[in-house]
Amino acid sequence: MSVSRRIYIIFIISAVWFSGCAIFIPGYKEYSTAKKYFNNGNYDEAVFYVSKSLQKKPANDKALALLELSYPIAVNDHSMIVNTLKAKMSKSKWPELVHQYEALNQLSNEIRKLKPILKLNIAYELDLSIQDYTEQLNEAKPLAADYHYMKALDLSKEPSKKNQKEAAINFKLALRYIPGYMNAQELYEESREAATFTLLIRPFDGNRNITSYIRDQMMMKQSNASKEFLRIINRDQLETILNEQALVQSGITENNYMEIGKLSGADHILSATIVTTFRPVEKIIEKDIKQDKEVVLETEEYVDSAGVTKTKEIKGTVMALVQHHKKSSGAKLSLSYQIIDLNNNRILYNGTLRGQENFFHEWATYEGDKRALNKKFKSLIKRKDKFSPSKDEMLIKIAKSISYQLQRRVAGHYSN
């Protein structure tokens, strides 16, 4: 090996070793993250992460230098935005001003928290000015709440669900700035109710066990995120509609989804088709795989020419025949769905979700001397044959994942 090549290898090994050691230095990870944020122009996050680093290891000159560079830039950036916003006449400036003042307060609080830590541990006086923006926030928050409240009132005059949803969101924003602001909570509830879509889930097409399972999961486990503007008709409500309207006696069932949709007051209908495939268990046996290895068969003692007793190993080759067993199967599930507007039969949303589950197991048996086996087969002979999951077990496992994905997908369609 050439000298230059040897030096290069030593350099690489040293670099890897030192980088590995650096990971275990207190605060190193946070300091490294802070540098990345600083280089990307995110000075707020740079301040927060370098502060975390200094809290873990105050005696870090590089971290101190990064903090004293990042903090003034972050404060200056927010201050410039504040000055620009304050010059505007539009009331829409108030929510953004609240955001800027809150960001400035967070930066100040971080420095306020860090100063005594540095003074106590390394006797360092951090010379960074901090300011309290509580007074500015107290002025801006009511005006931000009023801006969203008045905007919501205008939106709520239009009865469309889209406008009512926007109105509800703005009433909610007003309450976020000032809890209990005027009658925003009451008006939020009214607008939210007017904006809510009612979704009827018709029986899915496909494997009956799987379709029933996924549909029932959709009815029972609606996420909190989607509940704000989406009401899913559950099975109990369906049965109530059928019984109250005496529809069962007239021959109408859940499958008459258009009729049920109208009677339930549904706005949209979710339908889906599920296609499943199953690959039955396939067994493969690799027979009579030859294994051999030279091993110590025995030892014997002898006396050398100097009269010393010694031990001699007697080696020989041992052999074995291995039967390598493999077993595999698999299942796939594809769900294609669409959500239709019951008023005009227009397709609003559609998509496809796919999942699969595979089973694989291998083991081995042998005849002959166990010592002849390689590492892999020594491990495999410890295993035994085991039953593969049934078709229904595999499909249900996929269905659990698909039902969760479908819940998230539908929630996304109706979320903010």
Residue pairs with C-beta under 8 A, 6 or more apart in sequence:
22 28
23 29
25 57
26 56
26 57
27 52
27 53
27 54
27 55
27 56
27 57
27 60
27 63
28 53
30 49
30 50
30 52
30 53
30 56
31 49
31 50
31 53
31 60
31 62
31 63
31 66
33 49
34 45
34 46
34 47
34 48
34 49
34 50
34 53
34 63
34 66
34 70
35 46
35 66
37 43
37 45
37 46
37 49
38 46
38 66
38 69
38 70
43 70
43 71
43 73
43 74
43 77
44 74
44 103
44 106
44 107
46 66
46 70
46 74
47 67
47 70
47 71
47 74
47 107
47 110
47 111
48 106
48 110
50 63
50 66
50 67
50 70
51 67
51 110
51 111
51 113
51 114
53 60
53 63
54 60
54 63
54 64
54 67
54 114
54 117
54 118
55 114
55 117
57 63
58 117
58 118
58 121
58 122
58 124
59 121
59 122
64 118
64 124
67 114
67 126
67 128
68 126
68 127
68 128
71 107
71 111
71 128
72 128
74 107
75 104
75 107
78 100
78 103
78 104
78 107
79 104
81 96
81 100
82 97
82 100
82 101
82 104
85 93
85 96
85 97
85 100
86 93
86 97
91 143
91 146
91 147
91 150
92 147
94 140
94 143
94 144
94 146
94 147
95 144
95 147
95 148
95 173
95 177
97 136
97 140
97 144
98 137
98 140
98 141
98 144
98 177
101 133
101 136
101 137
101 140
102 133
102 137
104 131
104 133
105 132
105 133
105 134
105 137
108 130
108 131
108 132
108 133
111 126
111 128
111 130
112 130
114 126
115 125
115 126
118 124
118 125
118 126
119 125
119 126
141 177
141 178
142 177
142 178
142 181
144 177
145 173
145 174
145 175
145 177
145 178
145 181
145 184
146 174
148 170
148 171
148 173
148 174
148 177
149 170
149 171
149 174
149 181
149 182
149 184
151 170
152 166
152 167
152 168
152 169
152 170
152 171
152 174
152 184
152 187
152 188
152 191
153 167
153 187
155 163
155 164
155 166
155 167
155 170
155 191
156 163
156 164
156 167
156 187
156 190
156 191
157 163
158 164
159 194
161 194
161 195
161 196
161 197
161 267
162 195
164 191
164 192
164 194
164 195
165 191
165 192
165 195
165 229
167 187
167 191
167 195
168 188
168 191
168 192
168 195
168 228
168 229
169 416
171 184
171 185
171 187
171 188
171 191
172 184
172 188
174 181
174 182
174 184
175 181
175 184
175 185
175 188
192 228
192 229
195 229
196 228
196 229
196 230
196 231
197 229
197 230
197 231
197 267
197 268
197 414
198 231
198 232
198 233
198 264
198 265
198 266
198 267
198 268
199 230
199 231
199 232
199 233
199 266
199 267
199 268
199 269
199 270
199 339
199 410
200 233
200 257
200 260
200 261
200 264
200 266
200 268
200 269
200 270
200 342
201 215
201 218
201 219
201 232
201 233
201 269
201 270
202 254
202 255
202 257
202 269
202 270
202 271
203 211
203 212
203 215
203 254
203 255
203 257
204 211
204 212
204 214
204 215
204 271
204 272
204 273
204 274
204 335
205 211
205 271
205 272
205 273
205 274
206 272
206 273
206 274
206 275
206 276
207 274
207 276
207 395
209 392
209 395
209 396
210 274
210 276
210 333
210 395
210 396
210 399
211 272
211 274
213 396
213 399
213 403
214 272
214 274
214 335
214 399
214 402
214 403
214 406
215 272
216 235
217 400
217 403
217 404
217 407
218 232
218 270
218 403
218 406
218 407
218 410
219 232
219 233
219 234
219 235
220 234
221 403
221 407
222 230
222 232
222 407
222 411
223 407
223 408
223 411
225 411
225 415
226 407
226 410
226 411
226 414
226 415
228 415
228 416
229 414
229 415
229 416
230 410
230 411
230 414
233 264
233 266
237 264
238 254
238 260
238 264
241 247
241 260
241 263
241 264
242 248
242 252
242 253
242 254
242 260
245 263
247 253
247 256
247 259
247 260
247 263
252 259
252 260
254 260
257 269
257 271
258 269
258 342
260 266
261 269
261 342
262 342
266 342
267 341
267 342
267 343
268 339
268 340
268 341
268 342
268 348
269 339
269 340
269 342
270 337
270 338
270 339
270 410
271 337
271 338
271 340
272 335
272 336
272 337
272 338
272 406
273 335
273 336
273 337
274 333
274 334
274 335
275 333
275 334
275 336
276 331
276 332
276 333
276 334
276 395
277 331
277 332
278 329
278 330
278 331
278 391
278 394
278 395
279 328
279 329
279 330
279 331
280 329
281 327
281 328
281 329
281 359
281 388
282 327
282 328
282 329
283 325
283 326
283 327
284 325
284 326
284 327
285 323
285 324
285 325
285 326
286 322
286 323
286 324
286 326
287 323
288 321
288 322
288 323
289 321
289 322
289 323
289 324
289 377
290 319
290 320
290 321
290 322
291 319
291 320
291 321
291 322
291 366
291 368
291 372
291 373
291 374
291 377
292 317
292 318
292 319
292 320
292 372
293 317
293 318
293 371
293 372
293 373
293 374
294 315
294 316
294 317
295 315
295 316
295 317
295 318
295 371
295 372
296 313
296 314
296 315
297 314
297 315
297 316
297 318
298 314
299 311
299 312
299 313
299 314
300 311
300 312
300 314
301 309
301 310
301 311
301 312
302 309
302 310
302 312
303 309
303 310
304 310
318 368
318 369
318 371
318 372
319 368
319 369
319 372
320 366
320 367
320 368
320 369
320 370
320 372
320 373
321 366
321 367
321 368
322 364
322 365
322 366
322 373
322 377
323 364
323 365
323 366
324 362
324 364
324 377
324 380
325 362
325 363
325 364
325 365
325 385
326 360
326 361
326 362
327 359
327 360
327 361
327 362
327 385
327 388
328 358
328 359
328 360
328 361
328 388
329 358
329 359
329 388
329 389
329 394
330 356
330 357
330 358
330 359
330 394
331 356
331 357
331 391
331 394
331 395
331 398
332 354
332 355
332 356
332 398
333 354
333 355
333 356
333 395
333 398
333 399
333 402
334 352
334 353
334 354
335 352
335 353
335 354
335 402
335 406
336 350
336 351
336 352
337 350
337 351
337 352
337 353
337 406
337 409
338 347
338 349
338 350
339 347
339 348
339 349
339 350
339 410
339 413
340 346
340 347
340 348
341 347
341 348
348 413
349 413
351 409
353 402
353 405
353 406
353 409
355 398
355 401
355 402
355 405
356 398
357 389
357 394
357 395
357 397
357 398
359 388
359 389
359 394
361 383
361 385
361 386
361 388
362 380
362 383
363 380
363 381
363 383
363 384
363 385
364 377
364 380
364 381
364 383
365 381
366 373
366 377
366 381
370 378
370 381
373 381
389 397
